[in-house]
Amino acid sequence: MIDQAIIALFEQRDEQAISESEQQYGALCRSVARDITGSEADAEECLNDAMLAAWNAIPPAKPKNLRAYLLRLVRNAAHDRYRAAHTEKRGAAQNSGSIDELAEILPDKSDVAGEVERREMLRAVTAFLESLPQRQRDLFVRRYWYATDVAALSRFRHRRSRSRPNQWQKSSQQRHLFRN
């Protein structure tokens, strides 16, 4: 089912919207939540929280891209669940590397100056991403948006390089063909 049809179901308050959304994007949403929380059970809860949030928000919200909208909801739910599970007073002070890396540079949203700084940071990151080749951009987004761990990124990069030989490998293979 296409996104606009699913959004129409949400607007009609038809519960099938939830099942269609989960069928279309459930696996991807669970994967993102699992990468952030590190737990299958927490990932399922995050998906449920995201679906409830979508149900409560649509209407009046009318997302242009349902996939991105649901991913943002599930990502926010996963970060909230992660923070709740890893607070100092609960005895688990270990934070995910990507969250720590970003927390040092992202401003607090509670003041106007912080919001201006956040928007400047957004423009700078967008310009930076646009300057990268597609493959490096994919790795950056996987690391800092989807919270994919470094080992998984390495496997992804290795798998991509084996499936798509670079220019040097192609020219080496062609030279080998001409020698025979």
CORLINWO-V394827 format. One record per backbone hydrogen bond with DSSP energy under -0.5 kcal/mol. CO is the residue of the C=O (numbers start at 1). NH is the residue of the N-H. If there is no record, write none. Layout:
# CORLINWO-V394827
co = [CO CO]
nh = [NH NH]
This chain:
# CORLINWO-V394827
co = [2 2 3 4 5 6 7 8 9 10 13 14 15 15 16 17 18 19 20 21 22 25 26 27 28 29 30 31 32 33 34 39 40 41 42 43 44 45 46 47 48 49 50 51 52 53 54 57 57 65 66 67 68 69 70 71 72 73 74 75 76 77 78 79 80 81 82 84 87 87 88 91 93 96 97 98 99 100 102 102 108 111 112 113 114 115 116 117 118 119 120 121 122 123 124 125 126 127 128 128 129 133 134 135 136 137 138 139 140 141 141 142 149 150 151 152 153 154 155 156 157 158 159 160 166 167 168 169 170 171 172 173 174 175 176]
nh = [5 6 7 8 9 10 11 12 14 13 15 17 18 19 20 21 22 23 24 25 26 29 30 31 32 33 34 35 36 37 38 43 44 45 46 47 48 49 50 51 52 53 54 55 56 57 58 59 61 69 70 71 72 73 74 75 76 77 78 79 80 81 82 83 84 85 86 87 90 92 91 93 95 100 101 102 103 104 105 106 111 115 116 117 118 119 120 121 122 123 124 125 126 127 128 129 130 131 131 132 132 137 138 139 140 141 142 143 144 145 146 148 153 154 155 156 157 158 159 160 161 162 163 164 170 171 172 173 174 175 176 177 178 179 180]
